[in-house]
Amino acid sequence: MESIRQIVNGNDLKPIITLPSSFYDTQVEVIVLPVYDKGGHFTALPALSDPDTPLKPVNHSAFGRLKAYANISLIQEEEGAWEKAAAEKHAIH
């Protein structure tokens, strides 16, 4: 497994990760390790080739991520679905 170690200024990490205030205005070590891709295979994240290259902010929002899996025809059935399921489950047979 590959890994990358790099020394950067703690201030450069502000847009990416919350650090203790003692990490700002000082050099910190960043270690990058591979992560699994969707197929279960390791995929390495690209490394910064130049220590002076500014880091890009990462969007951590999950809002709208499952929109691609929405079934438009079932959205109308969601209205009252819980009440219907509870009535069926607890109905006297």
N, C-alpha and C positions, 0 to 999 in steps of 0.2 A: 504494500500500500504506500503510495506516495504521500508526502506531506510537504508543506511549505512553511518556513519560518521566516519572518521579516520583522525588523525593528522599525517602528513608525512613531510619530508624535501622537500622543493621546488625543490631542485636539482634532486630528484628522478623523478620528473614529466617532465624534459626536453625532453626525447624521445617521450613523449605522447602529450603534449600540449605546446603552446607558452605562456609563462608567462611574466609579467612585471619583469624587472631586480630586483626590490625591493622584489620579492617573493623568489629569490634564496638565499641560505644560511640562511634560516629561516624556521620555522615550519608553515605549512599551513594546513587548514582543507579541506578534500576532502569529498564530499557528492555524493553517488551513489544512483540513483533512477532507478526503473524498466523501461524497454522499451517494446513496443509492439513487438510481434513476427509476422511472416508472416500470421498467422491465426487470427490476431487481438486480441490475448490474451497477457496479461502482462507476461513477462519473466524477472526474476531478474538476474542481472549480478553477477558473483561470487565475493565474497569479499576477500580481503587480510586477511588471518588469522593471519599473523605475520607482525607487522609494519616494520620489518627489511627485509622483502621479497622484492627483487627488482621488479619494475614494468616492464612489457614487452612492447616493442614498438608496436604501432598499425599502420597497413598499411591502409592509407586513399585513396589509388588509386582506381579509378573506371575502369581503363583500362582492357578491356577484360571481364567485368562482364556480358555482354549481349550475349556473344559468344554462349552460350547454346541455345539461341532462334533464331540463324541465320538459314535461310532457304537457303541452298546451291543452290537449283534450281532457286531461284529468284535473285541471285547475278548477273547473266548475264543480266537480264532484267533491272538492275539499270542503266546501261550505256545508257545515253540518255533519261532516264525516265522523267526528268524535262522538257526537250525540247519538248518531245512528249505530255506531259500533257498540257503545255502552248499552243502548237499549236492546240490541241483539244478544249481547253477552249475558245480561241480567234478566232477560225475559223468562217468564215462567213457562216451562214446556210441559 
